[in-house]
């Protein structure tokens, strides 16, 4: 009897947990679709902005110099001060989403000892604190609520540090999701912008022959901060969408495992009940048989006495 009760209690516990995982699946699905829609609404603007920057770079005067294009090649790579922006989630239960980002960040940190780590996401902050890896600054409440305002705040911080030469390079590590809902961890260099400049050189084709007014420097001072804000915002949005998709997958897997476990426990429960009922029937039948035998023995004894 106690074993049947234990199985029933386990089944009730699994069913209660599955209610939570199914609710989390639905919530994550809604958040992912909402976030993807936000990205779709802003992507055209930032795509056009990027094209404008490429156009400007293609029409820069020869030997043009700008702080944001300075690769600082005179500094050995091992001695460069790198700012690493790591984007994780604020919550767990998202499969390997957080772990993939954190492992790649650790690899980059080990390869570049002169680093400043900037965290987006409570999971990552706690992870590095437990490992006594210093975090320069944490941007709280940003992972779950990516906004342009927060992205501008982060980009302004990076531009300020870069202009002061406190840092020589800015990397962002985030999770990117493609059209087929496949997500991968990506590393992009935000500053300096010689990566974009290199793309222009490789392309070798001038989109437009234009005159830059009021001046190339002033134009870059205006568009580059907007471009960085847009890139960071896109990274935050894609990461949040990837996090919710990963959580959907984790909850779906948990639901399937729960169903399998429930089926197995239900089979055990039915077998135990059947065995118990069979035992009770056997005991009743044995008791009835013993009673009949007792009555028959009593009758024989009475007839012998007569």
C-alpha positions as CSV (number, residue, x, y, z in Angstrom):
1,X,0.0,0.0,0.0
2,X,2.8,2.4,0.9
3,X,4.5,1.8,-2.4
4,X,1.4,2.6,-4.4
5,X,1.0,5.8,-2.4
6,X,4.7,6.8,-3.2
7,X,4.1,6.2,-6.9
8,X,1.0,8.3,-6.8
9,X,2.8,11.1,-5.0
10,X,5.6,11.1,-7.6
11,X,3.0,11.2,-10.4
12,X,1.3,14.2,-8.7
13,X,4.6,16.0,-8.3
14,X,5.6,15.4,-12.0
15,X,2.2,16.7,-13.1
16,X,2.6,19.8,-11.0
17,X,6.0,20.5,-12.4
18,X,4.8,19.9,-16.0
19,X,2.2,22.7,-15.4
20,X,5.0,25.1,-14.7
21,X,7.2,23.9,-17.6
22,X,4.2,24.2,-20.0
23,X,3.5,27.7,-18.7
24,X,7.2,28.7,-19.1
25,X,7.1,27.3,-22.7
26,X,4.2,29.5,-23.6
27,X,5.7,32.6,-21.9
28,X,9.0,32.1,-23.7
29,X,7.3,31.6,-27.0
30,X,5.4,34.9,-26.6
31,X,8.6,36.8,-25.6
32,X,10.6,35.4,-28.4
33,X,8.0,36.4,-31.1
34,X,7.7,39.8,-29.5
35,X,11.5,40.3,-29.5
36,X,11.9,39.1,-33.1
37,X,9.2,41.6,-34.1
38,X,11.2,44.4,-32.4
39,X,14.3,43.4,-34.3
40,X,12.4,43.3,-37.6
41,X,11.1,46.8,-37.0
42,X,14.5,48.3,-36.4
43,X,16.7,46.3,-38.7
44,X,16.0,48.3,-41.9
45,X,17.2,51.5,-40.2
46,X,20.4,50.1,-38.9
47,X,21.0,48.3,-42.2
48,X,20.7,51.6,-44.0
49,X,22.9,53.3,-41.5
50,X,25.6,50.7,-42.0
51,X,25.4,51.2,-45.8
52,X,25.9,54.9,-45.2
53,X,29.0,54.3,-43.1
54,X,30.4,52.1,-45.9
55,X,29.7,54.8,-48.4
56,X,31.5,57.4,-46.2
57,X,34.5,55.1,-45.8
58,X,34.7,54.5,-49.5
59,X,34.8,58.3,-50.1
60,X,37.3,59.3,-47.4
61,X,40.3,61.3,-48.5
62,X,43.7,59.5,-48.8
63,X,45.5,59.1,-45.5
64,X,42.5,60.1,-43.6
65,X,42.7,59.5,-39.8
66,X,40.0,59.3,-37.2
67,X,40.1,58.0,-33.6
68,X,37.4,55.4,-34.3
69,X,39.4,54.0,-37.2
70,X,42.7,53.8,-35.3
71,X,43.7,50.2,-35.1
72,X,46.6,51.1,-32.8
73,X,48.9,48.6,-34.5
74,X,51.8,50.2,-32.6
75,X,50.6,48.4,-29.5
76,X,51.4,44.7,-29.4
77,X,48.2,42.6,-29.3
78,X,49.2,40.9,-26.1
79,X,49.5,44.3,-24.4
80,X,46.3,45.8,-25.8
81,X,43.6,46.6,-23.3
82,X,40.4,44.9,-24.5
83,X,36.9,45.7,-23.3
84,X,34.8,42.5,-23.5
85,X,31.0,42.9,-23.4
86,X,29.5,39.5,-22.5
87,X,25.7,39.1,-23.0
88,X,24.0,36.4,-21.0
89,X,20.5,36.0,-19.5
90,X,19.2,37.0,-16.1
91,X,17.7,33.6,-15.6
92,X,18.6,29.9,-16.1
93,X,16.6,27.0,-17.4
94,X,17.6,27.8,-20.9
95,X,19.6,24.8,-21.9
96,X,23.2,25.5,-22.9
97,X,22.5,29.2,-23.9
98,X,24.3,30.8,-21.0
99,X,27.1,28.2,-20.8
100,X,28.1,28.6,-24.4
101,X,28.6,32.3,-24.1
102,X,30.5,32.0,-20.8
103,X,32.9,29.3,-22.0
104,X,33.8,31.4,-25.1
105,X,34.3,34.5,-22.9
106,X,36.6,32.5,-20.6
107,X,38.7,31.4,-23.5
108,X,39.1,35.0,-24.8
109,X,40.0,36.2,-21.2
110,X,42.7,33.6,-20.9
111,X,44.1,34.6,-24.3
112,X,44.2,38.3,-23.4
113,X,45.2,39.0,-19.9
114,X,44.8,42.8,-20.2
115,X,41.0,42.9,-20.3
116,X,38.1,44.7,-18.8
117,X,34.9,42.6,-18.5
118,X,31.5,44.3,-18.9
119,X,28.6,42.0,-18.0
120,X,25.0,42.1,-19.3
121,X,23.0,39.4,-17.5
122,X,22.8,38.3,-13.9
123,X,23.8,34.7,-14.8
124,X,27.1,35.8,-16.2
125,X,27.8,38.2,-13.4
126,X,27.3,35.5,-10.8
127,X,29.3,33.0,-12.8
128,X,32.4,35.1,-12.9
129,X,32.1,36.3,-9.3
130,X,32.1,32.7,-8.2
131,X,35.3,32.1,-10.1
132,X,36.9,35.3,-8.8
133,X,37.1,36.9,-12.2
134,X,36.8,40.7,-11.8
135,X,33.9,42.3,-13.6
136,X,34.5,46.0,-14.4
137,X,30.8,46.9,-14.6
138,X,27.4,45.2,-14.8
139,X,24.6,46.7,-16.8
140,X,21.7,45.6,-14.7
141,X,18.2,44.9,-16.0
142,X,19.4,45.1,-19.6
143,X,19.2,41.4,-20.7
144,X,15.5,41.0,-20.1
145,X,14.5,44.5,-21.4
146,X,16.7,45.4,-24.3
147,X,16.1,49.0,-25.4
148,X,17.8,51.6,-27.6
149,X,18.3,53.8,-24.5
150,X,20.3,51.1,-22.7
151,X,22.2,50.3,-25.9
152,X,23.2,54.0,-26.3
153,X,24.3,54.1,-22.6
154,X,26.6,51.1,-23.2
155,X,28.0,52.4,-26.5
156,X,28.6,55.9,-25.0
157,X,30.6,54.2,-22.2
158,X,32.7,52.3,-24.7
159,X,33.3,55.3,-27.0
160,X,34.4,57.4,-24.0
161,X,36.9,54.7,-22.7
162,X,38.2,54.3,-26.3
163,X,38.7,58.0,-26.8
164,X,40.6,58.2,-23.5
165,X,42.7,55.3,-24.6
166,X,41.8,53.4,-21.5
167,X,40.9,50.5,-23.8
168,X,42.3,49.7,-27.3
169,X,39.6,47.4,-28.6
170,X,36.0,46.6,-27.8
171,X,34.6,43.1,-28.3
172,X,31.0,41.9,-27.8
173,X,30.1,38.3,-27.2
174,X,26.5,37.4,-27.8
175,X,24.2,34.8,-29.2
176,X,23.0,35.3,-32.8
177,X,19.9,33.5,-34.2
178,X,19.3,33.0,-37.9
179,X,16.2,32.7,-39.9
180,X,15.9,29.0,-39.2
181,X,15.9,29.5,-35.4
182,X,19.4,28.1,-35.1
183,X,21.5,30.1,-32.6
184,X,25.3,30.4,-32.3
185,X,27.7,32.3,-30.1
186,X,29.3,35.1,-32.0
187,X,32.2,37.5,-31.3
188,X,32.2,40.9,-33.0
189,X,34.7,43.7,-32.8
190,X,33.0,47.1,-32.2
191,X,36.0,49.3,-32.0
192,X,38.2,50.2,-33.8
193,X,36.2,50.2,-37.0
194,X,39.0,49.0,-39.3
195,X,36.9,45.8,-39.8
196,X,34.4,47.9,-41.8
197,X,37.2,49.8,-43.5
198,X,38.8,46.5,-44.5
199,X,35.5,45.3,-46.0
200,X,35.4,48.5,-48.2
201,X,39.0,47.8,-49.3
202,X,38.3,44.2,-50.2
203,X,35.1,45.2,-52.1
204,X,37.1,47.7,-54.1
205,X,34.0,49.3,-55.7
206,X,32.8,52.8,-54.9
207,X,29.1,52.9,-54.4
208,X,28.8,56.7,-55.0
209,X,31.3,59.3,-55.7
210,X,30.2,61.9,-53.3
211,X,31.5,64.9,-51.4
212,X,31.3,64.7,-47.7
213,X,29.8,67.7,-46.0
214,X,30.4,69.4,-43.6
215,X,33.5,67.1,-43.2
216,X,34.3,63.4,-43.0
217,X,35.3,63.8,-39.3
218,X,32.0,65.4,-38.3
219,X,30.0,62.9,-40.3
220,X,31.8,59.9,-38.6
221,X,31.4,61.6,-35.2
222,X,27.6,61.5,-35.8
223,X,27.0,58.2,-37.5
224,X,29.4,55.9,-35.7
225,X,27.8,56.3,-32.2
226,X,24.4,55.6,-33.8
227,X,25.9,52.6,-35.6
228,X,27.4,51.2,-32.4
229,X,24.2,51.8,-30.5
230,X,22.3,49.9,-33.2
231,X,24.7,47.0,-33.3
232,X,24.6,46.6,-29.5
233,X,20.8,46.9,-29.5
234,X,20.6,44.2,-32.2
235,X,23.0,42.0,-30.2
236,X,20.8,42.4,-27.1
237,X,17.6,41.7,-29.0
238,X,19.0,38.6,-30.8
239,X,20.5,37.3,-27.5
240,X,17.1,37.7,-25.7
241,X,15.3,36.0,-28.6
242,X,17.9,33.2,-28.5
243,X,17.5,32.8,-24.8
244,X,13.8,32.4,-25.0
245,X,14.0,30.0,-27.9
246,X,16.6,28.0,-25.9
247,X,14.2,28.0,-22.9
248,X,11.4,26.9,-25.2
249,X,13.5,23.9,-26.3
250,X,14.5,23.1,-22.7
251,X,10.9,23.2,-21.5
252,X,9.7,21.2,-24.4
253,X,12.3,18.5,-23.7
254,X,11.3,18.6,-20.0
255,X,7.6,18.1,-21.0
256,X,8.5,15.2,-23.2
257,X,10.6,13.6,-20.4
258,X,7.8,14.2,-18.0
259,X,5.3,12.5,-20.2
260,X,7.6,9.5,-20.6
261,X,8.2,9.3,-16.8
262,X,4.4,9.6,-16.2
263,X,3.7,6.7,-18.6
264,X,6.3,4.6,-16.9
265,X,5.0,5.4,-13.4
266,X,1.4,4.9,-14.5
267,X,2.4,1.4,-15.7
268,X,4.0,0.7,-12.4
269,X,1.0,2.1,-10.5
270,X,-1.4,-0.1,-12.5
271,X,0.7,-3.2,-12.0
272,X,0.9,-2.5,-8.2
273,X,-2.8,-2.0,-8.0
274,X,-3.5,-5.1,-10.0
275,X,-1.1,-7.1,-7.8
276,X,-2.8,-5.7,-4.7
277,X,-6.3,-6.5,-5.9
278,X,-5.2,-10.0,-6.9
279,X,-3.6,-10.4,-3.5
280,X,-6.8,-9.3,-1.8
281,X,-9.0,-11.6,-4.0
282,X,-6.6,-14.4,-3.2
283,X,-6.8,-13.7,0.5
284,X,-10.6,-13.5,0.4
285,X,-10.8,-16.8,-1.6
286,X,-8.3,-18.4,0.8
287,X,-10.3,-17.2,3.8
288,X,-13.6,-18.4,2.3
289,X,-12.1,-21.8,1.5
290,X,-10.7,-22.1,5.0
291,X,-14.1,-21.2,6.4
292,X,-15.8,-23.8,4.3
293,X,-13.3,-26.4,5.4
294,X,-13.9,-25.4,9.0
295,X,-17.6,-25.8,8.6
296,X,-17.3,-29.1,6.9
297,X,-15.0,-30.4,9.7
298,X,-17.5,-29.2,12.3
299,X,-20.4,-31.0,10.5
300,X,-18.4,-34.2,10.4
301,X,-17.6,-33.9,14.0
302,X,-21.3,-33.4,14.9
303,X,-22.4,-36.4,12.8
304,X,-19.8,-38.6,14.4
305,X,-21.0,-37.7,17.8
306,X,-24.6,-38.7,16.9
